[in-house]
Amino acid sequence: MQVHFIAIGGSAMHNLAIALSRKGIQVTGSDDEIFEPSRSRLQKQGILPENLGWDAERIHSGLSAVILGMHAREDNPELAAAKALNIPIYSYPEYLYEQSKHKTRVVIGGSHGKTTITSMLLHAVAKLGIEVDYMVGAQLDGYDCMVRLSDTASFMILEGDEYLSSPIDRRPKFHLYKPNIALLSGIAWDHINVFPTFANYVEQFQIFISLIEPNGSLVYNQEDQVIVDLAKQNTQLEKVPYQTPVFEPQAGGTVLHFEGQQYQLQIFGAHNLQNLMGAMRVAEQMAIAPHSFLNAMADFTGAGKRLQKVVEAPDFVMYKDFAHSPSKLKATTAAVKQQYPNREVVACMELHTFSSLQKAFLPHYDGAMSSADQALVYFSPEVVAHKKLPALASQEVSEGFGGGVQVCTQTNAVLDFINAQDWHNKVLLMMSSGNFDGIDYDALGAQLLASL
């Protein structure tokens, strides 16, 4: 087999290309720009394109398939050549389904918690010696590739993103996986550039549920009323609810109470523990007993960039988190304050996504950082302009959060705010799907430690 990737350098695409190459499939690819770490990873695997740019000559009748990335445009010359030769063209999620259609597919969906729940499952099955294939949408510690494809694993664990599949396939990715076991963690309106109303966004999850295979199961968060209502509409599935368990914060983590037993965990926060229960119920559908799963999670420290500890001193700790949506901001700041009730929590977040930089969306952030003792919100006017959105005023952002936040539009102003603090008996929480336009969290943490 030979497979060609159009836009091979994407964060998801290059992982799939490496996974196919490791499986023994001949892989070629093209892109007009390839950044790190994709470039080095493709080069190490021996599948980095020799030249940048698009070239229709790369497309030939010997190709078994062409996989089209989101970065490519509809008028791409390689795409046109593939169509002319009637070569099968797949989006990234379509090809993942093609590689896993004879396996038991486990799909983790929801507006938040997908990566965490998926990484919890992967941690447990690795500890228990269960072979699985997988696809995760974020880089996890200990993995050099976030896609694994084999001929031997009976399970395929997929993070189910609701964003679009490709430039020529406007279906959400998770509509293409047809799970046998599905999880929905919660629904909070996102991607408003694609799903212009909340009703339209919710409909995508309704469709997802309808695509679960016959005799399949739906694990769902019973604390989310929207999901509860959607689950009620389907009477053909086995439905498995979960909720936040009884737990106690403790130094270094959490004590979880479950079925008369106590489990020492390194993770903390109600949202993380809720995610853990979801992962446990999915594992149960995979014939893993809850006791075995929870014991396997004793040394789980979290998913990459999801409430990840950067540095720690006796009376200071710094975390980074991927949080950017209102629901995740609220959950993350509340978790940190609950874990450190006697410390001052200083939370900084960056408005970075298309949705978050929309004036009409800002009111959804009302109270999202109210658990923090000090809160700062950063956005870049240049990013707003680049996304072709109306200009934002700092006052509009402050009002969107319900007041009580300091608003900055320059990275240096964020650093000045941080460096002006006395960090004794405090927690610093940095939340963004970006990096505040250039802040190196590790270097910042080391600098703050040195100043104590």
Secondary structure, DSSP 8 states (H G I E B T S, - for coil): -EEEEETTTSTTHHHHHHHHHHTT-EEEEEBS---TTHHHHHHHHT---SS-B--GGG--TT-SEEEE-TTS-TT-HHHHHHHHTT--EEEHHHHHHHHHTTSEEEEEESSSSHHHHHHHHHHHHHHHT--EEEE-SS--TT-S-SEE--SS-SEEEEE---SEEETTEEEEGGGSS--SEEEE-------TTTS-SHHHHHHHHHHHHHTS-TT-EEEEETT-HHHHHHHHT--SSEEEEE---EEEEETTEEEEEETTEEEEES--SHHHHHHHHHHHHHHHHTT--HHHHHHHTTT---STTSSEEEEEETTEEEEEE---SHHHHHHHHHHHHHHSTTSEEEEEEE--STTTT-GGGGGGGTTTTTTSSEEEEE--HHHHHHTT-----HHHHHHHTTS--EEESSHHHHHHHHHTS--TTEEEEEE-SS-TTT--HHHHHHHHHHH-
